[in-house]
Amino acid sequence: MATPDDVDALLEQRKKSHGDFADKANLAQATKALWRKSPNWDKLTAVQREGLEHIVDKVTRALVGDPTHQDHWADIEGYARRIRENS
């Protein structure tokens, strides 16, 4: 079981690669709200919508965190692949 010190260390590490959580959350929620207003949003499958929302999370991490952190880009690629496989 993780101790509070373990969680604090993890959060500090993630802040360096993922940016400030509140900044990321605000940008991600604004982006998702805009996308949900698009004319084709309701035509997407659940997998397509969920995949795109996960991609938003990864893009906003790159925009508010460390854009050279390779996990952001690998995750985007992975979610895009899952969308393709299920569309």
C-alpha positions, 0 to 999 in steps of 0.5 A: 500500500502506498504511503502518503510520502509515496503519493507526494513523490509520485505527484511531484514527479508527474507535475514535472512531466504532465504539468500542473493538474488544474491547468491541464484539467481546465484546458482538457475540459474546454477542449472536450466541451468544444469537441462535443459541440461539433456536428459529428460528435453524436455520429461517433461510436463510444470507442471513437468518443472515448479514444478522442477524449483520452487523446485530448488528455494526452495532448493537454499534458504535452501542452502544459507539461513536458512536450518532450516526454515520450509517453504523451506521444506514445499514448496518443498513437496507442489511442488512435490505433485502438480507435482504428481497430474498433471503427 
